[in-house]
Amino acid sequence: MNQEEHGIAAHSSAAGSSEPSQPAKPPRVAAFFDLDKTIIAMSSTYAYGREFMNSGLISPVEALQLSLAQATYMLAGHTSEQMDNTRDQLTAMIRGWDVQQVRTIAEETMHTVVTPTIYAEARELIEYHQACGHDVIIISASVKELVEPIARELGVEKTVTTVLESEEGRFTGEVLYYCKGSAKAQSIMELAARDNYDLAESYAYSDSFTDLPMLEAVGHPTAVNPDRALKKTALERGWEILSFKNPEPLFQMPSSRDVGIGTGVVAGIAAVAAGSLWWVRRSRRGTA
Protein backbone atom coordinates (compact mmCIF):
# COMPACT_ATOMS: atom_id res chain seq x y z
CA MET A 1 0.00 0.00 0.00
CA ASN A 2 1.48 3.37 -0.98
CA GLN A 3 1.81 6.46 1.19
CA GLU A 4 -1.28 8.10 -0.28
CA GLU A 5 -3.37 5.08 0.63
CA HIS A 6 -1.95 5.31 4.16
CA GLY A 7 -3.16 8.91 4.34
CA ILE A 8 0.35 10.32 4.58
CA ALA A 9 0.53 13.68 2.88
CA ALA A 10 3.45 16.08 2.72
CA HIS A 11 3.58 19.33 0.77
CA SER A 12 7.39 19.31 0.59
CA SER A 13 9.15 17.34 -2.16
CA ALA A 14 11.69 14.56 -1.66
CA ALA A 15 15.17 14.56 -3.19
CA GLY A 16 15.67 12.54 -6.38
CA SER A 17 17.38 9.17 -6.18
CA SER A 18 19.93 10.14 -8.84
CA GLU A 19 21.83 12.51 -6.53
CA PRO A 20 25.24 11.41 -5.20
CA SER A 21 25.13 9.60 -1.87
CA GLN A 22 25.46 11.90 1.11
CA PRO A 23 26.77 11.27 4.63
CA ALA A 24 24.09 10.01 6.98
CA LYS A 25 22.16 12.90 8.46
CA PRO A 26 21.52 13.04 12.21
CA PRO A 27 18.09 11.84 13.33
CA ARG A 28 15.31 14.42 13.45
CA VAL A 29 12.63 15.11 16.04
CA ALA A 30 8.91 15.02 15.25
CA ALA A 31 5.83 16.20 17.12
CA PHE A 32 2.66 14.24 16.31
CA PHE A 33 -0.66 15.93 17.09
CA ASP A 34 -4.11 14.38 17.16
CA LEU A 35 -6.68 16.87 15.86
CA ASP A 36 -10.12 16.68 17.49
CA LYS A 37 -10.19 17.95 21.10
CA THR A 38 -6.40 18.26 20.96
CA ILE A 39 -5.87 21.05 18.42
CA ILE A 40 -9.50 22.07 17.94
CA ALA A 41 -12.26 22.15 20.56
CA MET A 42 -14.67 20.08 18.48
CA SER A 43 -14.92 17.23 15.98
CA SER A 44 -13.73 18.15 12.51
CA THR A 45 -15.91 15.36 11.11
CA TYR A 46 -19.14 16.81 12.52
CA ALA A 47 -18.23 20.48 12.15
CA TYR A 48 -19.55 21.05 8.65
CA GLY A 49 -23.10 19.76 9.07
CA ARG A 50 -24.75 23.12 8.47
CA GLU A 51 -22.51 23.87 5.49
CA PHE A 52 -23.24 20.49 3.92
CA MET A 53 -26.95 21.11 4.45
CA ASN A 54 -26.77 24.58 2.89
CA SER A 55 -25.04 23.02 -0.12
CA GLY A 56 -27.80 20.44 -0.51
CA LEU A 57 -25.64 17.45 0.41
CA ILE A 58 -27.67 16.48 3.48
CA SER A 59 -31.17 17.11 4.77
CA PRO A 60 -32.06 19.33 7.76
CA VAL A 61 -32.75 16.23 9.84
CA GLU A 62 -29.34 14.78 8.96
CA ALA A 63 -27.75 18.11 9.90
CA LEU A 64 -29.43 17.89 13.29
CA GLN A 65 -28.24 14.32 13.71
CA LEU A 66 -24.69 15.50 13.11
CA SER A 67 -25.22 18.25 15.69
CA LEU A 68 -26.42 15.72 18.24
CA ALA A 69 -23.47 13.46 17.46
CA GLN A 70 -21.19 16.45 17.98
CA ALA A 71 -22.82 17.11 21.37
CA THR A 72 -22.44 13.51 22.49
CA TYR A 73 -18.81 13.47 21.38
CA MET A 74 -18.02 16.71 23.18
CA LEU A 75 -19.68 15.54 26.39
CA ALA A 76 -18.52 11.96 26.60
CA GLY A 77 -15.96 11.31 23.85
CA HIS A 78 -15.97 8.22 21.67
CA THR A 79 -14.97 4.67 22.41
CA SER A 80 -13.23 2.62 19.73
CA GLU A 81 -16.54 0.96 18.85
CA GLN A 82 -18.32 4.32 18.62
CA MET A 83 -15.61 5.59 16.30
CA ASP A 84 -16.13 2.60 14.03
CA ASN A 85 -19.91 3.14 14.03
CA THR A 86 -19.42 6.80 13.18
CA ARG A 87 -17.09 5.87 10.33
CA ASP A 88 -19.66 3.48 8.88
CA GLN A 89 -22.53 5.97 9.19
CA LEU A 90 -20.63 8.87 7.66
CA THR A 91 -19.13 6.89 4.79
CA ALA A 92 -22.62 5.68 3.90
CA MET A 93 -23.89 9.28 4.05
CA ILE A 94 -21.25 10.67 1.70
CA ARG A 95 -21.47 7.95 -0.94
CA GLY A 96 -21.83 9.72 -4.29
CA TRP A 97 -20.75 13.14 -3.02
CA ASP A 98 -18.53 15.21 -5.31
CA VAL A 99 -15.01 15.22 -3.86
CA GLN A 100 -14.13 18.69 -5.09
CA GLN A 101 -17.36 20.12 -3.69
CA VAL A 102 -16.49 18.79 -0.23
CA ARG A 103 -12.99 20.25 -0.49
CA THR A 104 -14.38 23.61 -1.55
CA ILE A 105 -16.89 23.70 1.32
CA ALA A 106 -14.17 22.86 3.83
CA GLU A 107 -11.76 25.45 2.48
CA GLU A 108 -14.27 28.29 2.03
CA THR A 109 -15.98 27.93 5.41
CA MET A 110 -13.07 26.81 7.59
CA HIS A 111 -12.32 30.28 8.90
CA THR A 112 -15.87 30.68 10.20
CA VAL A 113 -16.44 27.07 11.28
CA VAL A 114 -13.13 25.69 12.54
CA THR A 115 -10.59 28.50 13.04
CA PRO A 116 -12.47 29.99 16.03
CA THR A 117 -12.26 26.59 17.77
CA ILE A 118 -8.48 26.16 17.50
CA TYR A 119 -7.02 26.07 20.98
CA ALA A 120 -4.65 29.00 21.45
CA GLU A 121 -2.48 26.71 23.58
CA ALA A 122 -2.27 24.17 20.75
CA ARG A 123 -1.33 26.83 18.21
CA GLU A 124 1.42 28.10 20.55
CA LEU A 125 2.69 24.55 21.15
CA ILE A 126 2.85 23.86 17.42
CA GLU A 127 4.75 27.11 16.88
CA TYR A 128 7.12 26.17 19.70
CA HIS A 129 7.96 22.83 18.08
CA GLN A 130 8.43 24.51 14.71
CA ALA A 131 10.76 27.09 16.28
CA CYS A 132 12.77 24.20 17.76
CA GLY A 133 13.20 22.77 14.27
CA HIS A 134 10.90 19.81 14.91
CA ASP A 135 8.69 18.40 12.18
CA VAL A 136 5.02 18.81 13.14
CA ILE A 137 2.59 16.19 11.84
CA ILE A 138 -1.18 16.18 12.34
CA ILE A 139 -2.41 12.59 12.56
CA SER A 140 -6.18 12.25 12.58
CA ALA A 141 -9.00 9.78 12.01
CA SER A 142 -10.80 12.52 10.06
CA VAL A 143 -10.58 12.53 6.28
CA LYS A 144 -7.87 14.45 4.47
CA GLU A 145 -10.35 16.76 2.71
CA LEU A 146 -11.27 18.19 6.14
CA VAL A 147 -7.87 17.99 7.82
CA GLU A 148 -5.61 19.57 5.21
CA PRO A 149 -7.23 23.06 5.29
CA ILE A 150 -6.72 23.10 9.08
CA ALA A 151 -3.10 22.03 8.65
CA ARG A 152 -2.49 24.86 6.20
CA GLU A 153 -4.03 27.33 8.65
CA LEU A 154 -1.50 26.17 11.26
CA GLY A 155 1.46 26.08 8.88
CA VAL A 156 1.74 22.31 9.19
CA GLU A 157 3.02 20.61 6.03
CA LYS A 158 2.57 16.94 6.94
CA THR A 159 -0.64 15.12 7.74
CA VAL A 160 -1.71 11.52 8.21
CA THR A 161 -5.45 11.04 7.76
CA THR A 162 -8.21 8.65 6.90
CA VAL A 163 -8.45 8.22 3.12
CA LEU A 164 -11.72 7.60 1.30
CA GLU A 165 -11.99 5.93 -2.07
CA SER A 166 -13.27 7.98 -5.00
CA GLU A 167 -14.11 7.12 -8.59
CA GLU A 168 -14.68 9.67 -11.34
CA GLY A 169 -14.52 12.46 -8.75
CA ARG A 170 -17.13 11.01 -6.36
CA PHE A 171 -16.80 9.18 -3.06
CA THR A 172 -17.70 5.50 -3.28
CA GLY A 173 -18.34 5.07 0.45
CA GLU A 174 -15.31 2.79 0.85
CA VAL A 175 -12.42 3.50 3.20
CA LEU A 176 -8.92 2.93 1.82
CA TYR A 177 -7.11 3.69 5.07
CA TYR A 178 -8.62 4.23 8.52
CA CYS A 179 -6.25 6.32 10.64
CA LYS A 180 -7.19 5.08 14.10
CA GLY A 181 -5.55 3.31 17.03
CA SER A 182 -2.71 1.00 16.06
CA ALA A 183 -2.84 2.31 12.47
CA LYS A 184 -1.63 5.67 13.76
CA ALA A 185 1.33 4.02 15.46
CA GLN A 186 2.14 2.10 12.27
CA SER A 187 2.08 5.31 10.23
CA ILE A 188 4.39 6.94 12.76
CA MET A 189 6.84 4.06 12.37
CA GLU A 190 6.70 4.41 8.58
CA LEU A 191 7.29 8.15 8.75
CA ALA A 192 10.18 7.62 11.16
CA ALA A 193 11.81 5.21 8.72
CA ARG A 194 11.21 7.49 5.74
CA ASP A 195 12.16 10.81 7.33
CA ASN A 196 14.77 9.64 9.86
CA TYR A 197 12.87 10.56 13.03
CA ASP A 198 14.29 9.62 16.41
CA LEU A 199 11.08 8.46 18.06
CA ALA A 200 12.73 8.26 21.49
CA GLU A 201 13.23 12.04 21.27
CA SER A 202 9.91 12.77 19.56
CA TYR A 203 6.58 13.96 20.96
CA ALA A 204 2.92 12.98 20.66
CA TYR A 205 -0.23 14.71 21.86
CA SER A 206 -3.77 13.33 22.12
CA ASP A 207 -6.94 13.48 24.20
CA SER A 208 -8.17 9.93 23.63
CA PHE A 209 -7.35 6.51 25.05
CA THR A 210 -7.87 5.13 21.54
CA ASP A 211 -4.60 6.90 20.66
CA LEU A 212 -2.60 5.00 23.28
CA PRO A 213 -0.52 3.19 20.59
CA MET A 214 0.42 6.56 19.08
CA LEU A 215 1.47 7.94 22.46
CA GLU A 216 3.46 4.80 23.29
CA ALA A 217 5.40 5.11 20.03
CA VAL A 218 7.36 8.17 21.18
CA GLY A 219 9.60 9.11 24.06
CA HIS A 220 7.60 12.18 25.08
CA PRO A 221 3.84 11.37 25.19
CA THR A 222 1.43 14.01 26.47
CA ALA A 223 -2.25 13.72 27.30
CA VAL A 224 -4.20 16.83 26.27
CA ASN A 225 -7.69 17.29 27.75
CA PRO A 226 -7.64 13.50 28.30
CA ASP A 227 -10.69 11.31 28.58
CA ARG A 228 -11.00 9.32 31.80
CA ALA A 229 -9.17 6.21 30.57
CA LEU A 230 -6.26 8.17 29.11
CA LYS A 231 -5.96 10.36 32.19
CA LYS A 232 -5.75 7.25 34.37
CA THR A 233 -3.03 5.78 32.16
CA ALA A 234 -1.11 9.06 32.02
CA LEU A 235 -1.12 9.36 35.81
CA GLU A 236 0.01 5.77 36.23
CA ARG A 237 2.90 6.21 33.78
CA GLY A 238 3.91 9.70 34.83
CA TRP A 239 3.11 11.28 31.48
CA GLU A 240 2.57 15.01 31.19
CA ILE A 241 -1.06 16.14 31.20
CA LEU A 242 -2.09 19.46 29.61
CA SER A 243 -5.40 21.26 29.82
CA PHE A 244 -6.30 23.47 26.86
CA LYS A 245 -9.18 25.86 27.59
CA ASN A 246 -8.97 28.69 25.06
CA PRO A 247 -11.47 28.55 23.45
CA GLU A 248 -13.84 26.77 25.79
CA PRO A 249 -15.30 23.74 23.97
CA LEU A 250 -18.89 24.93 24.01
CA PHE A 251 -21.65 23.23 22.05
CA GLN A 252 -24.68 25.09 20.67
CA MET A 253 -27.65 23.41 19.06
CA PRO A 254 -28.81 25.07 15.81
CA SER A 255 -32.14 26.85 15.96
CA SER A 256 -35.19 25.82 13.96
CA ARG A 257 -34.60 28.88 11.76
CA ASP A 258 -31.04 27.69 11.07
CA VAL A 259 -32.19 24.33 9.72
CA GLY A 260 -35.65 25.25 8.46
CA ILE A 261 -37.65 22.64 10.37
CA GLY A 262 -40.10 22.72 13.26
CA THR A 263 -39.12 23.98 16.69
CA GLY A 264 -40.42 20.76 18.23
CA VAL A 265 -37.79 18.68 16.47
CA VAL A 266 -34.99 21.01 17.53
CA ALA A 267 -36.31 21.15 21.08
CA GLY A 268 -36.53 17.37 21.23
CA ILE A 269 -32.96 16.87 20.11
CA ALA A 270 -31.76 19.62 22.43
CA ALA A 271 -33.51 17.81 25.29
CA VAL A 272 -31.68 14.61 24.42
CA ALA A 273 -28.37 16.48 24.37
CA ALA A 274 -29.16 18.07 27.74
CA GLY A 275 -30.09 14.67 29.12
CA SER A 276 -26.79 13.26 27.92
CA LEU A 277 -24.93 16.07 29.69
CA TRP A 278 -26.84 15.37 32.91
CA TRP A 279 -26.07 11.65 32.72
CA VAL A 280 -22.37 12.22 32.06
CA ARG A 281 -22.08 14.64 34.97
CA ARG A 282 -24.03 12.30 37.25
CA SER A 283 -21.78 9.37 36.31
CA ARG A 284 -18.65 11.41 36.95
CA ARG A 285 -19.89 12.46 40.39
CA GLY A 286 -20.70 8.87 41.21
CA THR A 287 -17.17 7.71 40.42
CA ALA A 288 -15.32 10.67 41.88
C-alpha positions as CSV (number, residue, x, y, z in Angstrom):
1,M,0.0,0.0,0.0
2,N,1.5,3.4,-1.0
3,Q,1.8,6.5,1.2
4,E,-1.3,8.1,-0.3
5,E,-3.4,5.1,0.6
6,H,-1.9,5.3,4.2
7,G,-3.2,8.9,4.3
8,I,0.3,10.3,4.6
9,A,0.5,13.7,2.9
10,A,3.4,16.1,2.7
11,H,3.6,19.3,0.8
12,S,7.4,19.3,0.6
13,S,9.1,17.3,-2.2
14,A,11.7,14.6,-1.7
15,A,15.2,14.6,-3.2
16,G,15.7,12.5,-6.4
17,S,17.4,9.2,-6.2
18,S,19.9,10.1,-8.8
19,E,21.8,12.5,-6.5
20,P,25.2,11.4,-5.2
21,S,25.1,9.6,-1.9
22,Q,25.5,11.9,1.1
23,P,26.8,11.3,4.6
24,A,24.1,10.0,7.0
25,K,22.2,12.9,8.5
26,P,21.5,13.0,12.2
27,P,18.1,11.8,13.3
28,R,15.3,14.4,13.5
29,V,12.6,15.1,16.0
30,A,8.9,15.0,15.2
31,A,5.8,16.2,17.1
32,F,2.7,14.2,16.3
33,F,-0.7,15.9,17.1
34,D,-4.1,14.4,17.2
35,L,-6.7,16.9,15.9
36,D,-10.1,16.7,17.5
37,K,-10.2,18.0,21.1
38,T,-6.4,18.3,21.0
39,I,-5.9,21.0,18.4
40,I,-9.5,22.1,17.9
41,A,-12.3,22.1,20.6
42,M,-14.7,20.1,18.5
43,S,-14.9,17.2,16.0
44,S,-13.7,18.2,12.5
45,T,-15.9,15.4,11.1
46,Y,-19.1,16.8,12.5
47,A,-18.2,20.5,12.2
48,Y,-19.5,21.1,8.6
49,G,-23.1,19.8,9.1
50,R,-24.8,23.1,8.5
51,E,-22.5,23.9,5.5
52,F,-23.2,20.5,3.9
53,M,-27.0,21.1,4.4
54,N,-26.8,24.6,2.9
55,S,-25.0,23.0,-0.1
56,G,-27.8,20.4,-0.5
57,L,-25.6,17.5,0.4
58,I,-27.7,16.5,3.5
59,S,-31.2,17.1,4.8
60,P,-32.1,19.3,7.8
61,V,-32.7,16.2,9.8
62,E,-29.3,14.8,9.0
63,A,-27.7,18.1,9.9
64,L,-29.4,17.9,13.3
65,Q,-28.2,14.3,13.7
66,L,-24.7,15.5,13.1
67,S,-25.2,18.2,15.7
68,L,-26.4,15.7,18.2
69,A,-23.5,13.5,17.5
70,Q,-21.2,16.5,18.0
71,A,-22.8,17.1,21.4
72,T,-22.4,13.5,22.5
73,Y,-18.8,13.5,21.4
74,M,-18.0,16.7,23.2
75,L,-19.7,15.5,26.4
76,A,-18.5,12.0,26.6
77,G,-16.0,11.3,23.8
78,H,-16.0,8.2,21.7
79,T,-15.0,4.7,22.4
80,S,-13.2,2.6,19.7
81,E,-16.5,1.0,18.9
82,Q,-18.3,4.3,18.6
83,M,-15.6,5.6,16.3
84,D,-16.1,2.6,14.0
85,N,-19.9,3.1,14.0
86,T,-19.4,6.8,13.2
87,R,-17.1,5.9,10.3
88,D,-19.7,3.5,8.9
89,Q,-22.5,6.0,9.2
90,L,-20.6,8.9,7.7
91,T,-19.1,6.9,4.8
92,A,-22.6,5.7,3.9
93,M,-23.9,9.3,4.1
94,I,-21.3,10.7,1.7
95,R,-21.5,7.9,-0.9
96,G,-21.8,9.7,-4.3
97,W,-20.8,13.1,-3.0
98,D,-18.5,15.2,-5.3
99,V,-15.0,15.2,-3.9
100,Q,-14.1,18.7,-5.1
101,Q,-17.4,20.1,-3.7
102,V,-16.5,18.8,-0.2
103,R,-13.0,20.2,-0.5
104,T,-14.4,23.6,-1.6
105,I,-16.9,23.7,1.3
106,A,-14.2,22.9,3.8
107,E,-11.8,25.5,2.5
108,E,-14.3,28.3,2.0
109,T,-16.0,27.9,5.4
110,M,-13.1,26.8,7.6
111,H,-12.3,30.3,8.9
112,T,-15.9,30.7,10.2
113,V,-16.4,27.1,11.3
114,V,-13.1,25.7,12.5
115,T,-10.6,28.5,13.0
116,P,-12.5,30.0,16.0
117,T,-12.3,26.6,17.8
118,I,-8.5,26.2,17.5
119,Y,-7.0,26.1,21.0
120,A,-4.6,29.0,21.4
121,E,-2.5,26.7,23.6
122,A,-2.3,24.2,20.7
123,R,-1.3,26.8,18.2
124,E,1.4,28.1,20.5
125,L,2.7,24.6,21.1
126,I,2.8,23.9,17.4
127,E,4.7,27.1,16.9
128,Y,7.1,26.2,19.7
129,H,8.0,22.8,18.1
130,Q,8.4,24.5,14.7
131,A,10.8,27.1,16.3
132,C,12.8,24.2,17.8
133,G,13.2,22.8,14.3
134,H,10.9,19.8,14.9
135,D,8.7,18.4,12.2
136,V,5.0,18.8,13.1
137,I,2.6,16.2,11.8
138,I,-1.2,16.2,12.3
139,I,-2.4,12.6,12.6
140,S,-6.2,12.2,12.6
141,A,-9.0,9.8,12.0
142,S,-10.8,12.5,10.1
143,V,-10.6,12.5,6.3
144,K,-7.9,14.5,4.5
145,E,-10.3,16.8,2.7
146,L,-11.3,18.2,6.1
147,V,-7.9,18.0,7.8
148,E,-5.6,19.6,5.2
149,P,-7.2,23.1,5.3
150,I,-6.7,23.1,9.1
151,A,-3.1,22.0,8.7
152,R,-2.5,24.9,6.2
153,E,-4.0,27.3,8.7
154,L,-1.5,26.2,11.3
155,G,1.5,26.1,8.9
156,V,1.7,22.3,9.2
157,E,3.0,20.6,6.0
158,K,2.6,16.9,6.9
159,T,-0.6,15.1,7.7
160,V,-1.7,11.5,8.2
161,T,-5.4,11.0,7.8
162,T,-8.2,8.6,6.9
163,V,-8.4,8.2,3.1
164,L,-11.7,7.6,1.3
165,E,-12.0,5.9,-2.1
166,S,-13.3,8.0,-5.0
167,E,-14.1,7.1,-8.6
168,E,-14.7,9.7,-11.3
169,G,-14.5,12.5,-8.7
170,R,-17.1,11.0,-6.4
171,F,-16.8,9.2,-3.1
172,T,-17.7,5.5,-3.3
173,G,-18.3,5.1,0.4
174,E,-15.3,2.8,0.8
175,V,-12.4,3.5,3.2
176,L,-8.9,2.9,1.8
177,Y,-7.1,3.7,5.1
178,Y,-8.6,4.2,8.5
179,C,-6.3,6.3,10.6
180,K,-7.2,5.1,14.1
181,G,-5.5,3.3,17.0
182,S,-2.7,1.0,16.1
183,A,-2.8,2.3,12.5
184,K,-1.6,5.7,13.8
185,A,1.3,4.0,15.5
186,Q,2.1,2.1,12.3
187,S,2.1,5.3,10.2
188,I,4.4,6.9,12.8
189,M,6.8,4.1,12.4
190,E,6.7,4.4,8.6
191,L,7.3,8.2,8.8
192,A,10.2,7.6,11.2
193,A,11.8,5.2,8.7
194,R,11.2,7.5,5.7
195,D,12.2,10.8,7.3
196,N,14.8,9.6,9.9
197,Y,12.9,10.6,13.0
198,D,14.3,9.6,16.4
199,L,11.1,8.5,18.1
200,A,12.7,8.3,21.5
201,E,13.2,12.0,21.3
202,S,9.9,12.8,19.6
203,Y,6.6,14.0,21.0
204,A,2.9,13.0,20.7
205,Y,-0.2,14.7,21.9
206,S,-3.8,13.3,22.1
207,D,-6.9,13.5,24.2
208,S,-8.2,9.9,23.6
209,F,-7.3,6.5,25.1
210,T,-7.9,5.1,21.5
211,D,-4.6,6.9,20.7
212,L,-2.6,5.0,23.3
213,P,-0.5,3.2,20.6
214,M,0.4,6.6,19.1
215,L,1.5,7.9,22.5
216,E,3.5,4.8,23.3
217,A,5.4,5.1,20.0
218,V,7.4,8.2,21.2
219,G,9.6,9.1,24.1
220,H,7.6,12.2,25.1
221,P,3.8,11.4,25.2
222,T,1.4,14.0,26.5
223,A,-2.3,13.7,27.3
224,V,-4.2,16.8,26.3
225,N,-7.7,17.3,27.7
226,P,-7.6,13.5,28.3
227,D,-10.7,11.3,28.6
228,R,-11.0,9.3,31.8
229,A,-9.2,6.2,30.6
230,L,-6.3,8.2,29.1
231,K,-6.0,10.4,32.2
232,K,-5.7,7.2,34.4
233,T,-3.0,5.8,32.2
234,A,-1.1,9.1,32.0
235,L,-1.1,9.4,35.8
236,E,0.0,5.8,36.2
237,R,2.9,6.2,33.8
238,G,3.9,9.7,34.8
239,W,3.1,11.3,31.5
240,E,2.6,15.0,31.2
241,I,-1.1,16.1,31.2
242,L,-2.1,19.5,29.6
243,S,-5.4,21.3,29.8
244,F,-6.3,23.5,26.9
245,K,-9.2,25.9,27.6
246,N,-9.0,28.7,25.1
247,P,-11.5,28.6,23.4
248,E,-13.8,26.8,25.8
249,P,-15.3,23.7,24.0
250,L,-18.9,24.9,24.0
251,F,-21.6,23.2,22.1
252,Q,-24.7,25.1,20.7
253,M,-27.7,23.4,19.1
254,P,-28.8,25.1,15.8
255,S,-32.1,26.8,16.0
256,S,-35.2,25.8,14.0
257,R,-34.6,28.9,11.8
258,D,-31.0,27.7,11.1
259,V,-32.2,24.3,9.7
260,G,-35.6,25.3,8.5
261,I,-37.6,22.6,10.4
262,G,-40.1,22.7,13.3
263,T,-39.1,24.0,16.7
264,G,-40.4,20.8,18.2
265,V,-37.8,18.7,16.5
266,V,-35.0,21.0,17.5
267,A,-36.3,21.1,21.1
268,G,-36.5,17.4,21.2
269,I,-33.0,16.9,20.1
270,A,-31.8,19.6,22.4
271,A,-33.5,17.8,25.3
272,V,-31.7,14.6,24.4
273,A,-28.4,16.5,24.4
274,A,-29.2,18.1,27.7
275,G,-30.1,14.7,29.1
276,S,-26.8,13.3,27.9
277,L,-24.9,16.1,29.7
278,W,-26.8,15.4,32.9
279,W,-26.1,11.7,32.7
280,V,-22.4,12.2,32.1
281,R,-22.1,14.6,35.0
282,R,-24.0,12.3,37.2
283,S,-21.8,9.4,36.3
284,R,-18.6,11.4,36.9
285,R,-19.9,12.5,40.4
286,G,-20.7,8.9,41.2
287,T,-17.2,7.7,40.4
288,A,-15.3,10.7,41.9
